[in-house]
Amino acid sequence: MISWDGESREFVLVVDARGTVTDRDPRTAAKLKLSPGESFLARAVPGTEQKLANFLERARKQPLTNVELSLTADGKAITCSFHAKPDGPDRVALLGSWLPEEYSRSLQQVQESMEEVANLNRRVVVQKTALEKTLSELEDSNKGITVLHQELEDKAEVLQRTAEVRSRVVANVSHEFRTPLHSILGLSRLMLDGIDGELNSEQRKQLQFIRTSAEELSAMVDDLLDLAAAEAGKVVMRPEKFLVSDFVSALRGTLRPLLPAGGAVDLVFVDPPPELQMETDQSKLGQVLRNLVSNALKFTERGTVEVSVDTRRDDVIFKVRDTGIGIAAEHFERIFEEFGQVDGAIQSRVKGTGLGLPLSRRLAELLGGVLTVESEVGKGSVFTVRVPRVHAEVRELSDLEARPLDPNLPQVLVVEDDRKTIFIYEKYLANAGFQVVPARSIADAERFLGQMQPAAILLDIMLDGESSWNFLARLKRDPATHDIPVLVVTVTNKEQKARALGADEFWLKPVDQDRLTRKLRALRAEEDARVLIIDDDDRARYLMTRFLENGPYELIEAGSGAAGIEAAREHRPNVILLDFVLQDMTAFDVLDELKSDPLTRPIPVIVVTSLDLDQQERDRLLQQTEVILSKESLSREIAIRRIRDALRKADVGSNRTNLLSS
């Protein structure tokens, strides 16, 4: 009889080939309510009968383990795990273990969860299909947008090229017109002066018509050139300080000869406040007002043309008021169009280019202001020019110059006379973590150098009224400044001369932002650079340290190859200066040690030697080093320049490695 441990969950029974119980332990009787002679197959949960029959059939042939079956006991379903093995030719011995109800429920929950996961997965597949379709549609839309953008860019490029061609044609044709026009004007003046004989009245009248027409054409050519330059952004602004009273006085003297004979029109200038001062382009402002007054005199048959000056906050307001024919409101914009003129009796008599007002408005905008008109037909017009008292470029540069030095930022001294270029450098360098210190003359630059030690100098060669070649030479001769990196950026292609005078870099304008900031960051990195000098000759090592002392580097010395290798591993220098001949080992031995260690392998090495190396030795060295320097020709400038080159190459290589690994 099979024994039973009452504390166990296991039970034992034996069934024959028909599935009838032939023996069982007490636990089987207690839990499954099975007795000998009863059918074990009848206890299968409905729907699993075949699974139980297959299990018994297989168990008569071979042992089975961990087979879960669902049985019924007291009308309830329970889950049991069975081990089975043959017990003679027609019987099967079963060792069962029923699983707790919690486990059964867990299995049921797992099954339900699996069904939910399956359903969710099906929904995900559907959503993925829909998403892929949407992405495909978006890709198609994106391709369409890309094509549209490309078309717009192509059209913009065509328009830009057309505008450039137009400007060049206008400029070239206008220049070509000037020579024959000057000849016509000069010859007509000679003939009218009677140098080659007196003219009769009819000849004089015809020549006067010729001269007047040539003068009108010459004025049109000048206006075309000015307008083409303004539209192309090639007008150079030259702001200067001046008293408005002096400006108005000069304007008065220039315009009085334009008054028509007979005294039917008065030209009145209202005196401005005597202390009123402006800092803008006086020439451009005068050109605008001369055009406005000239127009007012043309279209005023009698009455007054008045020029007045007023101020409002930081703006100066010039008004040119006339009592002429006036302009209808619907023509206000037309008169500011190129060659735009209003038909009328006076207009047909008074010929003009149709360019004066468009040019005046464009110049007013370049001054940072506006040109507007108020008018009423038959009652005259008022043209108002409102410009800042101080030009925006001057104000921004003054703010830049007045800004205190930030001790937390490296300063770059920009020696440049063009304000727009200074502002471009300010934008470039501020984003890169540098502070721009502008100097518009050599005197300003020397004054700043007496107060600060910049991280670098950005130098234009062709300044307003002076050249900076001598300044560059003085910088590199003076011990106080010869270590400051000088980057020459100019329009004159004189790189060889700049390098000969000590320039650390030479670029033609305009300089690329990435190139400029990369170079300055590399120079900035030198301030924290460590340089290891490996040389067993005390005198040579002393000379090298004297070359590099007071520079931007931290110097480390090693008197032997072994000490140099140990120092390289301990201090991780940025550059190594290595003597070729050492007492304890050769340069090749040192290089092999350095390059075999991942910690020291990336460190650039500069070989310094007094030997005349053969080509094979040089080729082998150059495979593992940056450059080979001769001790006889070595100088402070050459050493620093080669160290900078090595640092820059190492930085570029490091950046490339980081990009590849990211």
C-alpha positions, 0 to 999 in steps of 0.5 A: 500500500502507498504511504502518505505524508499528511503535510505534503501537497503530493499524492500518488496513484496507479492507473491501468491501461483503461485509465482506471485507478488500481491503487492510491495513497490516502491523500489522493482519496482525501483530495481527489475523492478517488478510490480503486476501480474508479476512472481517472479519465472521468476526472478530466475537466471538460474539454481536456479529456483527450489531453489526459488520455494522451498523457497516460498513453505516453506515460506507459512508454516513457517517463514524463515530468512536470505535466500540468493537467486540469482535474475536477474534485467536488465539482471544482476544477483544480490544477495538478502537476504530474510526474509519470513513469511506466509501472509494468506493461499496462500500468502507469505510476503517477506522482501528482502535486496540486497547485494552490488556487492562488496559483491557478488564478495567477495562471488564469490572470497570466493567460488573460494578460497574454490575451490582452497583450496579444490584442494590444499587439494587434492594435499596435500593428494596425496603428503602426500600419496607419503610422507608416502610411501617415509617414509616407504621406508626410515624406511625400509632402516633405519632398514637395515642400523641399522642391518648393523651397528649392524653387523659391531659392532658385527664384531668389537667386535669379532675382539676386543675380538680376539685381546684381546685373542691373546694378552693374549695368547701371553703374557701368553704363552711367560711368561710360556716359560721364566721359562724353557728357563731360566733353559735351559740357566742356566744349559747350562752355568753351563755345559759349565763352566765345574762345573760338569766336563770337556766336550769333544769337541763334547759335548761342541759343542752340548751344545753351539748349545742348548744355542744359540737356547735358547738365540734366543728363549728368544729374540723372547719371549721378543720381543713378549711380547713387541709387544703385550703390544705395540699393546694393548696400555699398554706400559707405557711412562716415558719421562725424560730429557737427553742429547743426547750426554750421550744417544749416549755414553751409546748406544755405550758402549752397542752395541760394544760387538755385533761387529763380530770378525775379524774387517770386520765391523766398528761401527761408532757413529757420536757425536751429538751437545753437548747441544742437549737435549731431553725429551722423553722415553729414554728407548724406544728410546734406544730399537729402535736404538739397534734393528736397529743397531743389524739388520745392523750388522747382514746383513753387512758382511764388511764395516761400520754401522754408527749412526748419529744424526741430528735436524730439527725444533722440531724433532731429527733424528737418522739415522742408515746407513750400507753398507750391502746387502740392501733391494729391494723396493718391500720388504720395507713393508714386513720387518715391518710385524710380522715375515716378513723376506726376503729370501736370502743367508745371511738371511738363515745364520742369524736367527732372530725373525722377530719381531724387526722391527715391534716392533721398528716401533710401539715404534717409533709411541708411541714416536710420531715419524716414522721409515722409510727405504731407501735401494738399493740391494747391496749398503746398507740401511738407517733406519731413526727414526724421533721423537719429541725432546719433547714428545707430552704428556710432551709438552701438560702437560707443556702447561697445567701447564703454563696456567694462572688461569682463575678467571672466572672459578672454578679450580680443582686440579688434583693430578695424575701422569699419563699424559694420565689420566690428559688429560682425566680429562682436556677434561671432565672438560673443557667441564663442565666449570672447569679449571684443575690444574695438580699436578704430585706429592704431593710436586706440589699439596702442592705448588699449594695449597699455591697459590690457593683455588680450588673448589675441589681436584681430588686425586689419592692414588697411585702416582709414588713412593709415597702414598697420604694417609698422604696428604689426612689426612693433607688436612682434618686436616688443617683449611685452606683446610679441607673444600675443597671437595676431590674426591679420584679416584684410582685403589686401593679399599680402600674406607673405609680408604679414607672415614675415612680420610675425602674423600668426594667421592671415585671412582675406575678408570676409572671414568665415565665422567657424574658422575664426572661432576655431582658431581663437579657441585653439589659441585660448587652449594654449593658456592651459597647455603643458609642455614637457621638455625631454633633454639630457643636456642641462644647457639645452634644456635651460635655453628651451625653458628660457625661450618659453618662459613668461609664455602661456605654457606650463613647463615640465622638464625631464633630464633623461628618456626614462624620466620623460616617459614617466613624466608623460604618463604622470602629467599628460602634457599637451606637447612634448619637445624631445631631444633626438640623442639621449644618453640612456635611450634614443628618440626612437625608443622614447617614441616607441614607449609613448606610442605603445601606451594608450595614455601617452599615444595621442600626445604630439611630439616635436623632435629637436636635434642638432644632428644632420639626419639622413632621409631614412631617419627623418622619414621614420621620425615624421611617421610618429612626430609632428615636426623636426626642428634644428637646435641651431636655428631654433628661436622663441618665435619658431618654438611657439609657432610649432607648439601652436601648430601641434596643439591645433592639429591635436585639437582637430584630431580630438574633435574628429575622434569625438565626432566619429565616436558619438 
